[in-house]
Amino acid sequence: MSTVKRNDVTLQETWNLQDLFTTEEAYTDAIADLKAIVDEAVTSLAGKITDVDGAIKAIEATEKIREKMIPIGTYANLAISVEQTNTENQLRSAGFGSLAAAIATKLSFVTSDLLALDEGVLKKAQNLMPEYKNFIDKLLVQKPHQLHPQAEKALAAFGATFNAPYELYNTTKLVDMQFPDFEVNGKSYPMSYNLFEGDWELETDTEKRRAAFDAFSSKLRDYQHTTAKTYNTHIQMEKTEADLRGYESIFDSLLQDQQVDRSMYDRQIDLITSELAPHMRRYAKLVQKTHNLDSMTFADLKISLDPTYEPTITIEESRKYMKDGLAIMGEDYAHMLDRSFDERWIDFAQNAGKSTGAFCSSPYGVHPYILISWTSRMNEVFVLAHELGHAGHFYLANDAQNIFNARPSLYFIEAPSTMNEMLMANYLLKNSTDARFKRWVISTIISRTYYHNFVTHLLEAAYQRKVYEMIDAGGTVNAPKLNELKREVLEAFWGDTVEINEGAELTWMRQPHYYMGLYPYTYSAGLTISTQVYRRISSGDESAVAEWIEVLKAGGTKTPLELAQMAGVDISTEQPLRDTIAFIGELITQLEELTVEIEAKI
C-alpha cells in the first residue's frame, strides 16, 4: 500500500469534470454569465414582487439562477475533493464560496418579498404554476421564521463565513494532518486517512490492525482541541440562528427541512440503541470466536468474519457485478450504469489529499459523480453499489422533475443507496452454493450495510443528540467533553462485549456529517425503508420494483412518509423499524449456523 500524488494517477481511474466545463476558461465564462443573470434579476424584480405575476417571475428567475449556479459550485467542490492540497483548487473553492455569499446577499430580497406577500397570493401562484408547488410550500413553512429583510441580507452576506468551520475541518483533516509510518515487528507501513479507513481498519492481521488503530488515533489526538473548537463554532452558529428565527430548539430548526417531526427522529435513535444492541453483541462475539481473539476491542469491529477468506476484485470486474446484481432495476437503470463507467462519472483513484469515504454528487442538468477510493477489496462492491444507488435516484429524479422538485428530504435520501446494497447481496447469495462465500456475503451485509448504517451512523446520531441537547441548554463543548460523550454512547451500546479501547472516543473527529445538520440518523431511516421494500422484491412481489422506480422518479415532490407509502411501507408507526431489527437478528442467526456448518467440515 502507498499513497500517490494526483498527477501520477491513471486517467481512467479519475472522473471527467469536463462534462461540467471543458476548460477553466469555460468555468470563468460561466461565472461571468451567472453574475449578469443575477444583476438582471435584481433590476427586473426589485420592488416588483407585489402580486401573483411578480411572485411567478421571481420564482422563474430563482430557478434559472440555480440551474446556472449548480454546475459552477459542483465543479469547484469536486475538484478540491480529490486534491485538497492543490493551491488552485483551494482558491477556486474559496472563490466560489465568496461568489455564493455575494449572490445570496444581492438576492435576499426575493425571499423576503415573497414571504411578505399574503398567503393567498402565494396559493394563487401555486394554482397557476403547479410545478412550483413544492417551492412555495417550503416558503410557507419558513414564513413564521423569516427575519426582517435587512437581517436576512446580513445573514446572507456571512454565507462563506458560516461555511468556514466545515472548510477548516477538512483542511485540518486532509491537508495539515500528516500521518507518519507505523511499525510492527521492526517493519514500517504507510498511513493516511484513506489507507486506514480503506485498508488498515479491515486488516485481518490482528497485530497490524491494532497497531494501525493506535497510530491513527495518536495523530487524531494531536488535533483534537483544534477540531473540537472548530465543531463548537459550527454548532454555536446553528444555535444562534435557531434562536434568531424563533425555533424552540436546534432540533426543530434542523428537522424542518427534512419534513419529519422530533418523534420520528428520536424513534430511530432510541429503538435501535436499545433493541439492536443484543443482536450486534452476538455478532461481535462471533467475530471474536472466528478470529480467536483474546478480547474483542473497538479496533476489531470492522474486520471480516472469515479471517482467511478475503475475495478481491478489479474495477472492471466491479462493472459486471453492478450490471448483473442490479439488473432487476430495468434497462434504463442498466444504461445509467454503463454510462457511469464509460463516461468516467466515478473517481476510483487513491491519492494524497483526496477526501475520505465515498459520496455521490448529483448536479442538476448534468449527471451524477461518484467519489470512492478503490482498494480492490470485495466489500468495495457494496460501497460502489451504494453510491450508484444515489446516482440512479437522481438520474431518474433530475430527469423527471424540475430543480425545485428533484431532491427529497434527507430522511429518505439513503433509502435508494442502501436498497442497492441489499439487491447486490441478494444476487451474490443466489448465485453461489459455497457456504464460505455465503457467510462472507451475509457478514458483509452485517458489517458493511447494517453495521455502517444502523450502528456506526446511528451511534453518531446518538452522540450528536447529546451534543445538541447541551448546546440547546446554553452549554458549550470542548475535546474532553466530546470524548466523554462519544465514549458513553459506545459503552452503552456494546456493554462488556466490546472493549472500548483508548482512541475509540476520538472517532467523533472522523465524521464530516456533523457539519451537515441532523444527517447521521437518516442512514438508518433510509435503510429501514429500503429493507422493507427489498423484502417485498426478494419475496417475488412483481409490483415492488416498478413502484420503487416511480418513488425514485418522484424526487422531492412528496414527504418521506408519502414516498415510503408509495413503496408500500408505513413509517408512521415503529413496526417497519422493529421488523428491520428482527431481520438483522435473523441474518446473524444464519451466520452462526453457517459457521457451525463450515467448522464441522474442517
C-alpha positions as CSV (number, residue, x, y, z in Angstrom):
1,M,0.0,0.0,0.0
2,S,1.1,3.5,-0.8
3,T,-0.3,7.0,-1.3
4,V,0.4,8.5,-4.7
5,K,0.2,12.1,-6.0
6,R,-2.8,13.0,-8.0
7,N,-0.6,13.7,-11.1
8,D,0.5,10.1,-11.1
9,V,-3.0,8.6,-11.1
10,T,-4.2,6.8,-14.3
11,L,-6.7,8.9,-16.2
12,Q,-9.2,6.1,-16.5
13,E,-9.4,5.9,-12.7
14,T,-10.5,9.6,-12.4
15,W,-13.8,11.3,-13.1
16,N,-14.2,13.6,-16.1
17,L,-15.1,17.1,-14.9
18,Q,-15.0,18.3,-18.4
19,D,-18.7,17.3,-18.6
20,L,-19.2,20.3,-16.3
21,F,-16.8,22.7,-18.0
22,T,-14.4,21.7,-20.8
23,T,-11.8,24.3,-19.8
24,E,-11.0,26.6,-16.9
25,E,-11.9,29.5,-19.3
26,A,-15.4,28.0,-19.7
27,Y,-15.8,27.9,-15.9
28,T,-14.7,31.5,-15.7
29,D,-17.2,32.5,-18.5
30,A,-20.0,30.7,-16.7
31,I,-19.3,32.7,-13.6
32,A,-19.5,35.9,-15.7
33,D,-22.8,34.8,-17.2
34,L,-24.2,33.9,-13.8
35,K,-23.3,37.4,-12.4
36,A,-25.0,39.0,-15.4
37,I,-28.2,36.9,-14.9
38,V,-28.2,37.8,-11.2
39,D,-27.8,41.6,-11.9
40,E,-30.6,41.3,-14.5
41,A,-32.8,39.6,-11.9
42,V,-32.1,42.3,-9.3
43,T,-33.0,45.0,-11.8
44,S,-36.2,43.3,-13.0
45,L,-37.5,42.1,-9.6
46,A,-36.6,44.8,-7.1
47,G,-39.8,46.4,-5.8
48,K,-41.9,44.4,-8.2
49,I,-42.7,41.3,-6.2
50,T,-46.1,42.6,-5.1
51,D,-48.6,40.4,-6.7
52,V,-49.1,36.9,-8.3
53,D,-47.4,37.9,-11.5
54,G,-44.4,39.3,-9.7
55,A,-44.2,36.2,-7.5
56,I,-44.2,33.8,-10.5
57,K,-41.5,35.9,-12.2
58,A,-39.4,35.8,-9.1
59,I,-39.6,32.1,-8.8
60,E,-38.8,31.6,-12.5
61,A,-35.7,33.8,-12.1
62,T,-34.7,31.8,-9.0
63,E,-35.0,28.6,-11.0
64,K,-32.8,30.0,-13.8
65,I,-30.1,31.2,-11.4
66,R,-30.0,27.9,-9.5
67,E,-29.6,25.9,-12.8
68,K,-26.7,28.1,-13.7
69,M,-25.1,28.1,-10.3
70,I,-25.1,24.3,-9.6
71,P,-22.6,23.3,-12.2
72,I,-20.2,26.0,-11.1
73,G,-20.4,25.0,-7.4
74,T,-20.2,21.3,-8.3
75,Y,-17.0,21.9,-10.4
76,A,-15.3,23.8,-7.6
77,N,-16.3,21.3,-4.9
78,L,-15.5,18.2,-6.9
79,A,-12.1,19.5,-7.9
80,I,-11.0,20.1,-4.4
81,S,-12.5,16.9,-3.0
82,V,-9.9,14.8,-5.0
83,E,-6.9,17.0,-4.2
84,Q,-7.3,19.2,-1.1
85,T,-3.6,20.1,-1.1
86,N,-3.8,21.7,-4.6
87,T,-3.5,25.6,-4.2
88,E,-5.5,26.2,-7.4
89,N,-8.3,24.0,-6.1
90,Q,-8.3,25.8,-2.7
91,L,-8.5,29.2,-4.3
92,R,-11.3,28.1,-6.7
93,S,-13.3,26.6,-3.8
94,A,-12.9,29.7,-1.7
95,G,-13.7,31.9,-4.6
96,F,-17.0,30.1,-5.2
97,G,-17.9,30.4,-1.5
98,S,-17.4,34.2,-1.8
99,L,-19.4,34.3,-5.0
100,A,-22.3,32.3,-3.5
101,A,-22.4,34.6,-0.5
102,A,-22.4,37.7,-2.7
103,I,-25.2,36.3,-4.9
104,A,-27.2,35.3,-1.8
105,T,-26.8,38.9,-0.4
106,K,-28.0,40.5,-3.7
107,L,-31.0,38.2,-4.0
108,S,-32.0,38.0,-0.3
109,F,-34.8,40.5,-1.0
110,V,-36.5,37.9,-3.3
111,T,-37.4,35.5,-0.5
112,S,-38.2,38.4,1.9
113,D,-40.6,40.0,-0.6
114,L,-42.2,36.6,-1.5
115,L,-42.8,35.9,2.2
116,A,-44.2,39.4,2.7
117,L,-47.0,38.6,0.3
118,D,-50.3,37.4,1.7
119,E,-50.5,33.6,1.8
120,G,-53.5,33.7,-0.6
121,V,-51.3,35.3,-3.2
122,L,-48.8,32.5,-2.9
123,K,-51.5,29.9,-3.0
124,K,-52.9,31.5,-6.2
125,A,-49.4,31.4,-7.8
126,Q,-49.3,27.7,-6.9
127,N,-52.6,27.1,-8.7
128,L,-51.3,28.9,-11.8
129,M,-47.9,27.2,-11.8
130,P,-48.3,23.8,-10.1
131,E,-44.7,22.9,-10.9
132,Y,-43.7,25.4,-8.3
133,K,-46.0,24.0,-5.6
134,N,-43.1,22.3,-3.7
135,F,-41.1,25.5,-3.7
136,I,-44.0,27.6,-2.4
137,D,-44.9,25.0,0.2
138,K,-41.4,25.2,1.7
139,L,-41.6,29.0,1.6
140,L,-44.8,29.0,3.6
141,V,-43.3,26.7,6.2
142,Q,-40.4,29.1,6.5
143,K,-42.7,32.2,6.8
144,P,-43.0,32.2,10.6
145,H,-39.3,32.1,11.0
146,Q,-38.3,34.8,8.4
147,L,-36.4,37.8,9.8
148,H,-36.5,41.4,8.8
149,P,-35.2,41.8,5.2
150,Q,-32.1,43.7,6.3
151,A,-31.4,40.9,8.8
152,E,-31.8,38.3,6.1
153,K,-29.4,40.3,3.9
154,A,-26.8,40.5,6.6
155,L,-27.0,36.8,7.3
156,A,-26.7,36.0,3.6
157,A,-23.6,38.2,3.4
158,F,-21.9,35.9,6.0
159,G,-22.6,32.8,4.0
160,A,-19.0,32.0,3.3
161,T,-18.1,32.6,6.9
162,F,-20.8,30.3,8.1
163,N,-19.3,27.5,5.9
164,A,-15.8,28.1,7.4
165,P,-16.0,25.5,10.2
166,Y,-16.6,22.7,7.7
167,E,-13.8,24.0,5.5
168,L,-11.5,24.3,8.5
169,Y,-12.4,20.7,9.5
170,N,-11.4,19.4,6.0
171,T,-8.2,21.4,5.9
172,T,-7.1,20.1,9.2
173,K,-8.0,16.6,8.4
174,L,-6.8,16.3,4.8
175,V,-4.1,18.9,4.5
176,D,-2.4,19.6,7.8
177,M,-2.8,16.2,9.4
178,Q,0.1,14.1,8.1
179,F,0.5,10.6,9.3
180,P,3.9,9.0,9.9
181,D,4.6,5.4,9.0
182,F,3.9,2.9,11.8
183,E,5.9,-0.1,12.8
184,V,5.1,-3.7,13.6
185,N,7.9,-6.1,14.4
186,G,10.5,-3.8,13.0
187,K,8.8,-3.3,9.6
188,S,7.3,0.1,8.6
189,Y,3.9,0.6,7.0
190,P,2.4,3.7,5.4
191,M,-0.5,5.5,7.0
192,S,-3.1,8.1,5.8
193,Y,-6.8,8.7,6.4
194,N,-7.8,6.7,3.3
195,L,-5.4,3.9,4.0
196,F,-6.7,3.5,7.5
197,E,-10.4,3.6,6.6
198,G,-10.0,1.6,3.4
199,D,-7.4,-1.0,4.4
200,W,-5.9,-1.0,7.9
201,E,-9.3,-0.9,9.7
202,L,-10.2,-4.1,7.8
203,E,-6.8,-5.8,8.1
204,T,-7.1,-9.4,9.2
205,D,-3.6,-9.5,10.9
206,T,-4.6,-8.5,14.5
207,E,-1.2,-7.1,15.4
208,K,-1.0,-4.9,12.3
209,R,-4.7,-3.8,12.7
210,R,-4.4,-2.8,16.3
211,A,-1.0,-1.1,15.8
212,A,-2.6,0.9,12.9
213,F,-5.5,1.9,15.1
214,D,-3.2,3.1,17.8
215,A,-1.0,5.1,15.3
216,F,-4.1,6.6,13.6
217,S,-5.6,7.6,16.9
218,S,-2.4,9.1,18.1
219,K,-2.3,11.5,15.3
220,L,-6.0,12.3,15.7
221,R,-5.3,13.1,19.4
222,D,-2.8,15.8,18.3
223,Y,-5.5,17.7,16.6
224,Q,-8.4,17.1,19.0
225,H,-8.6,20.5,20.5
226,T,-8.5,22.4,17.2
227,T,-11.1,20.1,15.8
228,A,-13.3,20.5,18.8
229,K,-13.1,24.3,18.7
230,T,-14.0,24.2,15.0
231,Y,-17.0,22.0,15.7
232,N,-18.1,24.0,18.7
233,T,-18.1,27.2,16.5
234,H,-20.3,25.4,13.9
235,I,-22.9,24.2,16.4
236,Q,-23.0,27.6,18.2
237,M,-23.8,29.3,14.9
238,E,-26.6,26.8,14.4
239,K,-27.9,27.5,17.9
240,T,-27.7,31.3,17.3
241,E,-29.6,31.1,14.0
242,A,-32.3,28.8,15.5
243,D,-32.8,31.3,18.3
244,L,-32.9,34.3,16.0
245,R,-35.5,32.6,13.9
246,G,-37.7,31.7,16.9
247,Y,-37.4,28.0,16.9
248,E,-37.8,26.2,20.2
249,S,-34.7,24.2,19.7
250,I,-31.9,23.4,17.2
251,F,-33.7,20.1,16.6
252,D,-36.8,21.9,15.4
253,S,-34.8,24.1,13.1
254,L,-32.8,21.3,11.5
255,L,-35.7,18.9,11.2
256,Q,-38.0,21.4,9.4
257,D,-36.3,20.9,6.0
258,Q,-36.5,17.1,6.5
259,Q,-40.3,17.2,6.7
260,V,-40.3,15.0,9.8
261,D,-41.1,15.6,13.4
262,R,-39.0,15.1,16.6
263,S,-40.8,11.8,17.4
264,M,-39.6,10.2,14.1
265,Y,-36.0,11.4,14.8
266,D,-36.0,10.1,18.4
267,R,-37.6,6.8,17.5
268,Q,-34.7,5.8,15.2
269,I,-32.1,6.5,17.9
270,D,-33.9,5.1,20.9
271,L,-35.2,1.9,19.4
272,I,-32.0,0.9,17.6
273,T,-29.7,1.7,20.5
274,S,-31.8,-0.4,22.9
275,E,-33.1,-3.3,20.7
276,L,-30.4,-3.8,18.1
277,A,-27.6,-3.9,20.7
278,P,-28.2,-7.5,21.7
279,H,-28.0,-8.7,18.1
280,M,-24.8,-6.8,17.4
281,R,-23.2,-8.1,20.5
282,R,-23.9,-11.6,19.3
283,Y,-22.2,-10.7,16.0
284,A,-19.2,-9.2,17.9
285,K,-18.8,-12.4,19.9
286,L,-19.0,-14.5,16.7
287,V,-16.2,-12.4,15.1
288,Q,-14.1,-12.7,18.2
289,K,-14.5,-16.5,18.2
290,T,-13.7,-17.0,14.5
291,H,-10.6,-14.8,14.8
292,N,-9.6,-16.4,18.0
293,L,-9.1,-13.0,19.7
294,D,-8.2,-12.8,23.4
295,S,-10.6,-9.9,23.6
296,M,-12.9,-8.0,21.3
297,T,-11.8,-4.4,21.0
298,F,-13.3,-1.4,19.2
299,A,-10.4,-1.7,16.7
300,D,-11.6,-5.2,15.7
301,L,-15.2,-4.4,14.9
302,K,-14.9,-3.9,11.1
303,I,-12.9,-7.0,10.2
304,S,-14.3,-9.7,8.0
305,L,-15.9,-12.7,9.8
306,D,-13.7,-15.2,8.0
307,P,-10.0,-14.2,8.5
308,T,-8.8,-16.4,5.7
309,Y,-11.4,-15.6,3.1
310,E,-10.9,-12.2,1.5
311,P,-12.1,-12.0,-2.1
312,T,-10.5,-9.3,-4.2
313,I,-11.9,-7.6,-7.3
314,T,-10.7,-5.2,-10.0
315,I,-12.5,-2.1,-11.1
316,E,-13.5,-3.7,-14.4
317,E,-14.9,-6.8,-12.6
318,S,-17.0,-4.5,-10.4
319,R,-18.8,-3.2,-13.5
320,K,-20.1,-6.7,-14.2
321,Y,-21.2,-7.1,-10.7
322,M,-23.1,-3.8,-10.9
323,K,-24.8,-4.8,-14.2
324,D,-25.7,-8.3,-13.0
325,G,-26.6,-7.5,-9.4
326,L,-28.8,-4.5,-10.2
327,A,-30.3,-5.9,-13.4
328,I,-33.7,-6.2,-11.7
329,M,-33.9,-2.4,-11.8
330,G,-34.5,-2.4,-15.5
331,E,-33.0,-1.3,-18.8
332,D,-32.9,2.4,-18.2
333,Y,-31.1,1.8,-14.9
334,A,-28.6,-0.5,-16.7
335,H,-28.0,2.2,-19.3
336,M,-27.1,4.6,-16.4
337,L,-24.7,2.0,-15.0
338,D,-22.9,1.7,-18.4
339,R,-22.6,5.4,-18.8
340,S,-21.1,5.8,-15.3
341,F,-18.2,3.6,-16.3
342,D,-17.9,4.6,-20.0
343,E,-18.1,8.3,-19.4
344,R,-16.0,8.4,-16.2
345,W,-18.5,9.5,-13.7
346,I,-16.6,7.7,-11.0
347,D,-13.3,8.7,-9.4
348,F,-11.6,5.4,-8.2
349,A,-8.1,6.7,-7.5
350,Q,-6.5,6.6,-4.1
351,N,-4.2,9.6,-3.9
352,A,-2.8,12.0,-1.4
353,G,-5.2,14.8,-0.4
354,K,-8.4,13.0,-1.5
355,S,-11.5,13.2,0.6
356,T,-12.1,10.2,2.8
357,G,-15.0,7.8,2.4
358,A,-17.3,7.8,-0.6
359,F,-20.0,10.1,-1.9
360,C,-22.2,10.9,-4.9
361,S,-22.8,14.4,-6.2
362,S,-25.7,14.8,-8.5
363,P,-25.7,18.2,-10.2
364,Y,-29.0,19.1,-11.8
365,G,-28.7,19.2,-15.6
366,V,-25.5,17.3,-15.9
367,H,-25.0,13.7,-14.5
368,P,-24.0,12.2,-11.1
369,Y,-20.4,12.0,-10.0
370,I,-19.1,9.4,-7.5
371,L,-16.0,9.5,-5.3
372,I,-14.6,6.3,-4.0
373,S,-11.0,5.2,-3.1
374,W,-10.7,1.8,-4.7
375,T,-8.8,-0.8,-2.6
376,S,-9.7,-4.0,-4.6
377,R,-11.4,-5.5,-1.6
378,M,-14.6,-7.2,-2.4
379,N,-16.5,-5.1,0.1
380,E,-16.0,-2.2,-2.3
381,V,-18.7,-3.8,-4.5
382,F,-21.2,-2.8,-1.8
383,V,-19.8,0.7,-1.4
384,L,-20.0,1.3,-5.2
385,A,-23.5,-0.2,-5.4
386,H,-24.4,2.2,-2.5
387,E,-23.2,5.3,-4.3
388,L,-24.7,4.1,-7.6
389,G,-28.0,3.9,-5.7
390,H,-27.7,7.7,-5.1
391,A,-26.7,8.2,-8.8
392,G,-29.6,6.1,-10.1
393,H,-32.0,8.0,-7.8
394,F,-31.0,11.4,-9.1
395,Y,-30.5,10.2,-12.7
396,L,-34.2,9.4,-12.6
397,A,-35.5,12.3,-10.4
398,N,-33.5,15.0,-12.1
399,D,-34.9,13.8,-15.5
400,A,-38.5,13.7,-14.2
401,Q,-38.6,16.8,-12.0
402,N,-37.6,20.5,-12.1
403,I,-34.8,21.8,-10.0
404,F,-37.2,22.6,-7.1
405,N,-38.7,19.1,-7.0
406,A,-35.8,16.8,-7.7
407,R,-34.2,16.4,-4.2
408,P,-36.2,14.6,-1.5
409,S,-35.8,15.0,2.3
410,L,-32.6,13.9,4.0
411,Y,-34.8,11.4,5.9
412,F,-35.3,9.5,2.6
413,I,-32.1,10.1,0.8
414,E,-30.3,7.0,2.0
415,A,-33.1,4.6,1.0
416,P,-32.1,4.2,-2.7
417,S,-28.4,3.7,-1.8
418,T,-29.0,1.0,0.8
419,M,-31.5,-0.7,-1.4
420,N,-28.8,-1.3,-4.0
421,E,-26.6,-2.9,-1.3
422,M,-29.4,-5.3,-0.4
423,L,-30.1,-6.1,-4.1
424,M,-26.4,-6.8,-4.6
425,A,-26.3,-9.1,-1.6
426,N,-29.3,-11.0,-2.8
427,Y,-27.7,-11.5,-6.3
428,L,-24.5,-12.8,-4.7
429,L,-26.3,-15.2,-2.5
430,K,-28.5,-16.6,-5.2
431,N,-25.5,-17.3,-7.5
432,S,-23.4,-19.3,-5.1
433,T,-23.7,-22.6,-3.3
434,D,-20.4,-22.1,-1.4
435,A,-21.1,-21.9,2.3
436,R,-18.0,-19.8,2.9
437,F,-18.9,-17.3,0.2
438,K,-22.5,-17.2,1.5
439,R,-21.2,-16.5,5.0
440,W,-18.9,-13.8,3.6
441,V,-21.8,-12.1,1.8
442,I,-24.1,-12.2,4.9
443,S,-21.3,-11.0,7.1
444,T,-20.6,-8.1,4.7
445,I,-24.3,-7.2,4.8
446,I,-24.0,-7.1,8.6
447,S,-20.6,-5.4,8.8
448,R,-21.0,-3.1,5.8
449,T,-24.7,-2.4,5.2
450,Y,-26.2,-2.7,8.7
451,Y,-23.1,-2.0,10.9
452,H,-22.2,1.0,8.9
453,N,-25.7,2.5,8.6
454,F,-27.6,1.1,11.7
455,V,-24.7,1.2,14.1
456,T,-21.8,3.5,13.1
457,H,-24.0,6.3,11.8
458,L,-26.8,5.7,14.4
459,L,-24.3,5.9,17.3
460,E,-23.0,9.1,15.7
461,A,-26.6,10.3,15.8
462,A,-27.0,9.3,19.5
463,Y,-23.8,11.2,20.3
464,Q,-24.9,14.2,18.2
465,R,-28.2,14.4,20.0
466,K,-26.3,14.6,23.4
467,V,-24.2,17.4,22.0
468,Y,-27.2,19.4,20.7
469,E,-29.0,18.9,24.0
470,M,-26.1,20.5,25.7
471,I,-25.9,23.4,23.3
472,D,-29.7,23.9,23.5
473,A,-29.4,24.3,27.2
474,G,-26.9,27.1,26.7
475,G,-23.7,25.0,27.1
476,T,-20.5,24.6,25.1
477,V,-18.3,21.7,24.2
478,N,-14.5,21.0,24.1
479,A,-12.4,18.0,23.3
480,P,-12.6,16.3,26.7
481,K,-16.4,16.7,26.8
482,L,-16.8,15.3,23.2
483,N,-14.6,12.4,24.0
484,E,-16.6,11.7,27.2
485,L,-19.9,11.8,25.3
486,K,-18.7,9.6,22.5
487,R,-17.3,7.0,24.9
488,E,-20.6,7.0,26.9
489,V,-22.5,6.2,23.7
490,L,-20.1,3.4,22.6
491,E,-20.0,1.8,26.0
492,A,-23.8,1.9,26.4
493,F,-24.3,0.1,23.1
494,W,-21.6,-2.5,23.3
495,G,-21.7,-3.2,27.0
496,D,-19.0,-5.6,28.2
497,T,-18.9,-7.5,24.9
498,V,-16.5,-5.0,23.3
499,E,-13.6,-3.2,25.0
500,I,-13.8,0.5,24.1
501,N,-10.0,0.9,23.9
502,E,-8.2,4.1,24.1
503,G,-8.7,6.1,20.8
504,A,-12.2,4.9,20.2
505,E,-13.6,8.0,21.8
506,L,-11.8,10.1,19.1
507,T,-14.0,8.7,16.3
508,W,-16.2,11.9,16.5
509,M,-13.2,13.6,14.8
510,R,-13.6,11.4,11.7
511,Q,-17.2,12.2,10.6
512,P,-17.9,15.2,8.3
513,H,-21.6,14.6,8.7
514,Y,-21.7,16.6,11.9
515,Y,-21.4,19.7,9.8
516,M,-24.4,18.7,7.7
517,G,-27.2,19.1,10.3
518,L,-29.1,16.0,11.6
519,Y,-27.7,13.8,8.8
520,P,-26.3,10.7,10.7
521,Y,-29.6,9.2,11.8
522,T,-31.1,9.4,8.3
523,Y,-28.9,6.4,7.2
524,S,-30.9,4.1,9.5
525,A,-34.1,5.8,8.4
526,G,-33.4,5.2,4.8
527,L,-32.3,1.6,5.4
528,T,-35.4,0.9,7.3
529,I,-37.5,1.8,4.3
530,S,-35.2,0.0,1.8
531,T,-35.1,-3.2,3.9
532,Q,-38.9,-3.5,3.8
533,V,-39.0,-2.8,0.0
534,Y,-36.2,-5.3,-0.5
535,R,-38.1,-7.9,1.3
536,R,-41.1,-7.3,-1.0
537,I,-38.8,-7.7,-4.0
538,S,-37.0,-10.8,-2.8
539,S,-40.3,-12.5,-1.9
540,G,-41.4,-12.2,-5.6
541,D,-43.7,-9.2,-5.4
542,E,-43.8,-8.3,-9.1
543,S,-45.1,-4.8,-8.5
544,A,-42.4,-3.8,-6.0
545,V,-39.7,-2.8,-8.5
546,A,-42.0,-0.8,-10.7
547,E,-43.3,1.0,-7.6
548,W,-39.8,1.7,-6.4
549,I,-38.8,3.2,-9.7
550,E,-41.8,5.6,-9.5
551,V,-40.7,6.5,-6.0
552,L,-37.2,7.4,-7.3
553,K,-38.7,9.5,-10.1
554,A,-40.9,11.4,-7.6
555,G,-37.8,13.1,-6.2
556,G,-38.8,15.6,-3.6
557,T,-42.5,16.1,-4.7
558,K,-43.6,14.1,-1.6
559,T,-42.7,13.9,2.0
560,P,-40.7,10.9,3.4
561,L,-43.9,9.5,4.8
562,E,-45.6,9.7,1.4
563,L,-42.6,8.3,-0.5
564,A,-42.5,5.3,1.8
565,Q,-46.2,4.8,1.4
566,M,-45.8,4.8,-2.4
567,A,-43.3,1.9,-1.9
568,G,-45.7,0.0,0.4
569,V,-44.1,0.9,3.7
570,D,-45.9,2.7,6.6
571,I,-43.2,4.6,8.6
572,S,-45.9,6.5,10.6
573,T,-45.5,3.5,13.0
574,E,-42.5,1.9,14.6
575,Q,-43.3,-1.5,13.0
576,P,-41.0,-1.2,9.9
577,L,-38.1,-0.4,12.2
578,R,-38.9,-3.3,14.5
579,D,-39.2,-5.6,11.5
580,T,-35.8,-4.4,10.2
581,I,-34.1,-5.0,13.6
582,A,-35.7,-8.5,13.6
583,F,-34.4,-9.1,10.1
584,I,-30.8,-8.2,11.2
585,G,-31.2,-10.7,14.1
586,E,-32.2,-13.4,11.6
587,L,-29.1,-12.7,9.4
588,I,-26.9,-13.0,12.4
589,T,-28.5,-16.3,13.3
590,Q,-27.8,-17.5,9.7
591,L,-24.2,-16.5,10.2
592,E,-24.0,-18.6,13.4
593,E,-25.5,-21.6,11.7
594,L,-23.2,-21.3,8.6
595,T,-20.2,-21.0,10.9
596,V,-21.1,-24.3,12.7
597,E,-21.6,-25.9,9.3
598,I,-18.2,-24.7,8.0
599,E,-16.4,-25.7,11.1
600,A,-17.9,-29.2,11.0
601,K,-16.3,-29.7,7.6
602,I,-12.8,-28.7,8.7
